[in-house]
């Protein structure tokens, strides 16, 4: 698996840093037209300091080829206390243009 994004914040309000991680297969990382799934993972830190996979979703982050002629639709993940946002854009890679991002909030 290859990481696309890893951000940290207190996602569950317990005062400990948690993580939002987005990964894809290593093969799809090298193929700009790949339709392989990307997985978003929410990883929380317990009172004992150990990390635990709290939730996982393979539908919320679009595949590398899902943007068609507009390129990779995944932009980034933003996190803050008790929330995260997946930023999705349609970028015209050759022209350097950037569309208004859509957001998916958790």
Secondary structure as UniProt FT lines:
FT   STRAND          2..9
FT   STRAND          18..24
FT   HELIX           26..29
FT   TURN            32..33
FT   STRAND          38..45
FT   TURN            47..48
FT   STRAND          51..57
FT   TURN            64..67
FT   HELIX           68..70
FT   STRAND          74..80
FT   TURN            81..82
FT   STRAND          83..88
FT   STRAND          91..92
FT   TURN            93..96
FT   STRAND          97..98
FT   STRAND          102..105
//
